[in-house]
Amino acid sequence: MSRAKDIYERIKSSGLDAVKAFIDARESENLFLDFKRSSDNGGGKKLHDNDRKNLSRAISGFSNSEGGVIVWGIDCRSNSDGADVACAEFPIVDVKKFISFIEGSVSGCTIPPCSGIENYPIEVNAGAGFVATFIPKSNTPPHQVVGELKYYMRAGSNFVPVPHAVLAGMFGRHPAPNVFIMYVQVPPEILPNGTIKVQLGLLITNSGPGIAEDLFLNLKVLSACGNLSFSQPDSTTWTGSFAFGRVLNIISKQGFRLAPEAMVQPLYMEIALKPPFTKPINIDGMCGCSNSMPFRFKFENSHDNIAKIYDELIANPNDTTFIADFTDRVLNIPKALETSRE
């Protein structure tokens, strides 16, 4: 049982005795307990604006922290040590009506609404008394106060706005990975029958500050000029499928992680080029990982351009300039892709 829930259950079991004990002992507010005097003692036709503001901050602050309890109908003042302590009774005039006001306001106090809030009436006489409101630690934080556009947390005996950096650290905004495609190519090979074999290794690279998991690579072959094939250099790390000779989907196996500024080669593709060239190259690609936006890329070129590039290399098989740029030019690799060559 949480500390806040324990306090709430003790109030429910002791009732008025618990309230009197808070005042007699000059109980101080703390991380889990807050005292509030209603601005109109609950006698209005709706929850008083000040009470609604206090309720909203308490829901945000307690739910974003470890949970807590508000006891309505107790005035709180600073003692000689500066601590906020329970000092006097100011009962709610109609506890059941006041609880209905609270329950009708809860869903509109924070974004998103907080679930699991409970209210317990402590009646003294003629329906008057005190109300205990239990606010649990949330499973769906953070909760922002409607109207103020602020997030609160419990700090000592106060609800304080949460700075952005603290909020990011509290609720999972850890350093994120950022993956994209690089490539590694080997020089093209001219075979005796006039076929030029092109090989390109695709490298998933993590340039972000976070560790990448559940890496994936999707390729969709819309059109291929020549014979196209794919190979995996490390089948123990990856799993996936290649459907209809057109759609390839692979994902890293559970437990594999890619460190910041590291790279991994999930596969390489090979194209065997030989005239006549009647189709363009058109390949859509996407890579990504958990907790990161996917990176999209494309390889495309017309059959006329490919025929021209092919003829240039056949005519100049020993020209290092043609050899170095051949794969880049055939696939028309986007300049946005950083490159690595062997």
N, C-alpha and C positions, 0 to 999 in steps of 0.2 A: 504494500500500500504506500502511495506517495505521501510526502509530508503534508501537502495541502489536503489530500483526501482524509488523512488522519485527523487533522484539525476540524474539518467539516463534520466528520462522524462523531467526534467528541461534543461538538456543539449540538448536534441532533440528539444525542443521548442525554445531555445535561440540561438542555433548554435554557431557561431563565437563569439557572445557577451559573452556567458558563458565562453569560453576559455580565452578571454581577461580579464574577471572579475576575473578568478582564478589567473592570473599573476599580475594584478594591485593590487589585495588585498593580494597578497602573501599568497594565500590559502594554508593551511597546509594539508598534508596527514593525514588521520584518519582511523578509523575502516572500513569505507565504500568507501573511495576514495583513488586512487593511481595514480601518474603521472609517465609516462615513456617516455624517449627519445629513439627512435629506434637507434640501433647501426649503421645502414647504412641508416637511414632515409627512410627505405622501398624501397631502390633503387636496391636491389639485385634481383636475379632470384628465390629466395625462402625466407622464413622467416629466418632472421639471427639467428644463434645459440643462441646468448645472448638474443634476443627477445623471442625465443622459451622457453628458460629457465625461463625468467621472466613471460611469459604467463602461463607456467606449474605451477609455484609456486603460482601465483595469482589464478588460477582455483582451486587448492587444498586448498589454504588458505581461499579464500572468500567462496567457496562452503561448506567447513567444519565449517565455522563460520556463519555470518548472511548475506552473500552476499556482493557485492561491484561493483565498477566501475573503470576501468582503462581508463585514457585519454592518448592516444598515441600522441607524438609530443610536449610534454611539458617537459622541463628540470627542475629537482628538486634539490635543494641544501639546506644545513642546514643553518639556520639563526643564529643570535647571541644567541638565546635561545636554540639552538640545535635542533629546530624543522625542519622537512623536508618540504620546501615550494616551490610552483611553482614560477619560476623566469625568464624563457625565452622560446620563441617559437622556435621549431625546427621541422617545418612541415614535414609530410610524403609526398614524392614526387608524389605518386599515391595512393590515399586513397582507391580506388576501388580494385586495385591490392593487396594492403596491407590487406584489409578485406578478400580477397580470400585466401591469405596466412594463415591468422588466422583461418578461417573456415576450411581450409584443415588440420590444425594442431590440432584442438581441441580434436578430438577423440583419438589422440595418446598421449595426454599430461598426462592423469591420468588414473589410474585403480581404480574403473570403470570409463568410460567416464562420463563427466558431461553434462547433457542436459539442454536446456533452455537458453544457452548463446546467446546473441544478439550483433550485431555490428552496429554502426551508423556512416556514413561518414559526416564530416563537411568540405566541399570543400571551398577553398579560391579562387584559380585561377588555370586554366590549369590542373585541376584534383588534385592539391596538397591541403593539409590541415591537418586535425586532425581526429582521430578515437576514438570513445567512445565504450568500450567493457563492456557490462553488464553481470555479473556472479551472478546468483541467489543462494540463500541458497539451498543446495541440499536436496532432499527427500531420497537419497540413499547413505548417507555418511558411512564411511569416504572415501576420495579420495586420493590415493597415487600417487606421482609424478613418472612417468615412468623414469627409468634410475637411479634416486637418491634413490629409495626405501624408501622415507621419506614422512610423512604426515605433512602438514603445516596448520596453523591457523593464523588468523589475530590478531595481538596484537599491539595496537597503530597504528603506521604507517609502521609496518614491518610485513613480513611473517616469522614466526618462526616455526621450527620443533616442533612437538607435542610429549612430553614424553609419554612413554607407559602407565603410570598410568593415565595420563590425558586423553589419547585416550580411554582407557577402560571405564573411567567414563563418557566421552562425548557420547559414542555411544552404550550404553546399556549393557556393560559387567558388569552387577550388580552381586552381589553374587548369585551363582546358587545353587539350591537344589541338593541333591544326594540321591536317594531313592533305597532301597533294601529290601529284604524279611528277616524277622525274623519269629519265630514261637513260639506258646505257646501250650503245650500239657497237657492233663489230663491223669491220670493213666488208662491203659486199663481195660475194664470191661469184665469179663468172665461170660457169660450167662449160664443158666441151660442146654441148648441144645448143649453146647460146642462151641458156637460162641464167638469169642473175638472181642469186639467192640473197634475200635481205633478212637480217635478224635484229630484233629490237627487244631489249629487256625493259619491262615496266617496273619502276621502283616506287613503292609507297613511302613517302617521306614525312616525318613529323617535325614541323617547324615550331610547334607551340611549346609552352612551358609545362604542359601536363602529359602524363603517360597515356598512350593510346591503346585501347582494347577493342575487341570485336571489329577488327579491320576488315574491310570488304572492298572488292573490285568488281564492277559490272561492265561488260562490253557487249554492245549490240552491233553486229555486222550488217549494215543496211545494203552494202554493195562491196564486192571484192574484185580487184583486178589481179588475176593470177590465182594460184593455189595458196590458200591461207590456212595456217595451222597454229595451234597453241601447245605449249609444254610448261609443266611446273617443275622448277628445279628442286623444290622441297615439298613433296606431297605430305610429309608428316605434320606440317604446320597448317595446311589449308584443306578446306573441304568445299565442295561445290558441284556445279554441273555445267554442261555445255549442250544446249538443246537445239535441235534442228540444224546444227552446224552454223548457227547464227547468233545465239544468245549465250553468253558465258557469265556465270555468277559464282564467285568464290568468296569465302569468309574465313577468317583465321579461327583456329580451334580454341576452345576455352583454355585459358591460362597463358596464352601468348600475349605479350605486351611489348609495345614499341616505345623506347625512351625518347625524350626530347632530343632533337637534332640527329636522330638515327633514321635508318632506312632499311627496307626489306624488299626483296624481289619475289613477288608471288608467282610471276610467270613471264615467259617471253613468247613473242609471236614471230613466225617466219612466213615470208611471202616469196613465192617462186614466180618471177616475172619472165614472160616470154611472149613475143607477138603471136597473133594480133591482139591488140588491146581494144576491147569493145565496151568495157564497163569501167566506171569510176571507182575510186576507193572512197568509202564513206563508212566510218566506224565511230559510233558514239560511246563515250566512256564516262564512268563516274566512280570515284573512290570515296571512302569515308571511314568513320569509326564512331564509337559511342561518345556522346556529349560533344559532338562537333558537327558543324555544317558540312554537307558533302561537297566534294570538288568535282566539277564537270569538265570534260575535255573532249576534243574531237580530232580525228584524222580524216582528211578529205582532200581529194585531188581529182581532176578530170582525166579521162583516158587519153586525151590528146596530149596533155602535159606529161603524163607518165611515159607515153611513147617517145616524146622528144628527149626526156631525161635518159631513157634507156638507150636511145641511139647515140647520145653524146658519150656515154661511158663505153659502149661497144667500139666506138670510133677512137676513143682515147683510154684504153684499158690501164695504162700506166700513169695517167695523170693524177697526181695525189690530190689535187683540188677537187676533181670530179668524185674521186673515191671518198674523200672526207665528207662531202656534202650530199652524197647520193641518197642515203636513207632519209635525211632531213627533207630533201626536195621531193622524193617520191610520196612520203606521207604528209608532206606540207605541215610539219609539226608546228603547232602554235608557238609563237615567240614567247608567250607567257610561261611556257613550261621550261623550267631550268633543266639543263642538260648535263649529262656525264658520259664520257666516251672512253672506250678501251682502245 
